[in-house]
């Protein structure tokens, strides 16, 4: 019976011990690394889009289409009411 009592005490002691806190600034370093990686992904995507065909094609000029009355007045949603 003494063995189980000691084992129970050891297990309780181990469960009571908490992990030491991380060193100061660890979270900021992780955040800086993730931010740099995200920025690099955005730059890579921008470069891929600049080199893609759709970016290099000239813009098509559409013929002048008259606006409807609702489009000209903003369908009454611009605060005139």
HUPE-V255060 format. One record per backbone hydrogen bond with DSSP energy under -1.0 kcal/mol. NH is the residue of the N-H (numbers start at 1). CO is the residue of the C=O. E is the energy in kcal/mol with one decimal. If there is no record, write none. Layout:
BEGIN
nh->NH co->CO e->E
nh->NH co->CO e->E
END
This chain:
BEGIN
nh->5 co->1 e->-1.6
nh->6 co->2 e->-2.3
nh->7 co->3 e->-2.6
nh->8 co->4 e->-2.6
nh->9 co->5 e->-2.1
nh->10 co->6 e->-2.4
nh->11 co->7 e->-2.6
nh->12 co->8 e->-2.5
nh->13 co->9 e->-2.3
nh->14 co->10 e->-2.6
nh->15 co->11 e->-2.5
nh->16 co->12 e->-1.7
nh->17 co->13 e->-1.2
nh->26 co->23 e->-1.6
nh->29 co->25 e->-2.1
nh->30 co->26 e->-2.4
nh->31 co->27 e->-2.5
nh->32 co->28 e->-2.3
nh->33 co->29 e->-2.3
nh->34 co->30 e->-2.5
nh->35 co->31 e->-2.5
nh->36 co->32 e->-2.3
nh->37 co->33 e->-2.2
nh->38 co->34 e->-2.4
nh->39 co->35 e->-2.4
nh->40 co->36 e->-2.2
nh->41 co->37 e->-2.2
nh->42 co->38 e->-2.2
nh->43 co->39 e->-2.4
nh->44 co->40 e->-2.6
nh->45 co->41 e->-2.4
nh->46 co->42 e->-2.4
nh->47 co->43 e->-2.2
nh->48 co->44 e->-2.3
nh->49 co->45 e->-2.4
nh->50 co->46 e->-2.4
nh->51 co->47 e->-1.9
nh->57 co->53 e->-1.2
nh->72 co->68 e->-2.3
nh->73 co->69 e->-2.1
nh->75 co->70 e->-2.4
nh->77 co->74 e->-1.8
END
